Amino acid sequence: MTSSLIVSNLAVLQASCCCCCLGACYIFQMGFLAACLAFSCFLFLITGHAILRLTDLAVYSDFSIHSSMQVGAAGGVILFPALLIVSGIEECLNKESMRQSFAVSVTLNMWNLGRSIAAGAAAGWAGSKVLLSHGHTVMDPWHAAWAGALGGTILGPCIIVGTLL
């Protein structure tokens, strides 16, 4: 996902900030990372829901794509702290010397794909759960998780290829 790419650039951005504005720079970076994560989960849910609507399953046809937008954005923001920690751990483990091996590079890309699928599913579940508890009309958490996982499966390789180029 894009969060690991942004986390890898945190040191570069922090080095370019002066001491007096380091706190503001850090807050801006975290806000930007949260927005990117919410947007990617937003896209995962929209993509998965749109494809599942084509299957004529009643659950996905009963709810609009707008409800998936709400679920994806809310779920992405809710998952931000957890995915930030995972991205930080990955950044510590993902050294350039490790990428020299083709097998390690393929394994890391498979991990990124799995993370996209898991992030989509978790964002769907968490976003739906929170929005339902606040009175919004969205699909149930399990179907939202399925839509997010499908969207992550389809868009995950696109993100991986985009970061490799």
N, C-alpha and C positions, 0 to 999 in steps of 0.2 A: 504494500500500500504506500501511499504518498507520505505517510507519517514518518517512516524510516528515512526517506530521502530528506525530509525537512529537518529531522533530528540531527542528521549528519552535517547539516549546514549551520547548526546552532553555534558551533565554536567559531566559524568564520564570521558570522554576524556579530557575535559578542566581541571578537577581537577588533572589529571595526568601530565599536562604540567606545566613547570616552567613559571614564569612570563616573562622571556626574550623571550620565543618562543610561548607565548600564541597567538599572532597575526598570526603566521605561522600555528599554530595548527588549529585555527579557519578557515583560508583560505583553508587549506587542507580538513577540515570537510565539508565546503560548496561545494567545488569541488567534493568531493566524493558523497555528497547527490545529486548534479545535475547530476552526471553520473548515479547514481542508478535510478533517476527519468526518465532520457532520455532512459535508458535501459528498464525500465518497459513499457514505452509508445511505444518504439520500438517493444517489444514483443506483446503488445496489437494490434498494427496495423498489424503486420505479421500474427498473429493468425486469426484475423477477416478477413483479405484479403484472406488468404488461404482457409478459410471455405466458404466465399462468392464466390470464384472462382469455387468451386465445384457446385454451383447452376447454372452455365452457364449464369449468367447475363453478358451482353456484356460489361458493364462498368468495372467490375472487371476482366474480361478475357482480356481486351485490355491493361491493365497495368501490369507490372511485379511486383513480390514481392519486387524487389530491390527498386522500387519507394515507396512502403509502408515502407521500412526500412528508407529511407530518410525522409519521412513525419513524422514517429514516433519519430525518433531521434530529428529532428528539433522542432517538437511540444513539446516534453518533455523538451527541454532546454528553449523554449519560456515560458512555463507554470511554470518553476521553481520558480520564485518569488512568484506567487500567491499560489502555493501549499505549499511552505515553510511557508507562513503566516497561511494558514489553519492548517497545521501540528503543528505549534507553539500554536495556539489557542486550538487545540485538546489536546495537551500535558498539557496545563494549566487546562483544564476541566477534563481530564482523570486521576483522582487520584485513587490510589489502593482501597481506601474505597468505591468508587463508584462501583467497579467491584465485590463487595461482593454479590450484588443482581443478580440473574439469568436473570431477565427481562432487567436490565440495560446492562448486558454483551451481551445479544442477540441484543439489540438495537444498541450498539456500533459496533458490527460486521456487522449489516445490513447497518449502516452508512458507514463503510469501504467498503462494496461491492458497495454501491451507489457512493462512491467517486471514486472507480476504474472505474466504467462505465463512470462517468462524465469526469474523467481524460483522458480516452481513446478517448472519443468523442471530447473533447476540443483539445487534442493533434492532432488528425486527421484534425480537421478543421483549427487550427492555423498553423500547419506545411504545409498543402496543400496551404493555402492562401499565406504564405510567399514564399514558393518555386515557386508557379506559378507566383508571382509578380517578381521573379528574373529569369524567363525564363526556369525553369526546366519543364520537361514533367512528370507530376504526375496527379493522378485523381482529380476530382473537390472536393471542400471542403465538400460538403454534403455527398458524397459517402465515402470519407475518414473518416468522423465523424461516419458514420454507421459502417464501418469496425473497428474503434477504440472502439466503444461502444460494439460491439459483442465480440471483444477480451477481453475487460475489464470484460464483463459478464462471460466469460469462465475462464479467468485466475484469476479474483478477488477472488473467493472462494479458489483457490489453494494458493494464497498468505495469505489469512486469516488462513487457516489450517496450513500453514508453520510457521506463526508467533505464533500460539497457541502451537505448539509442541516444 
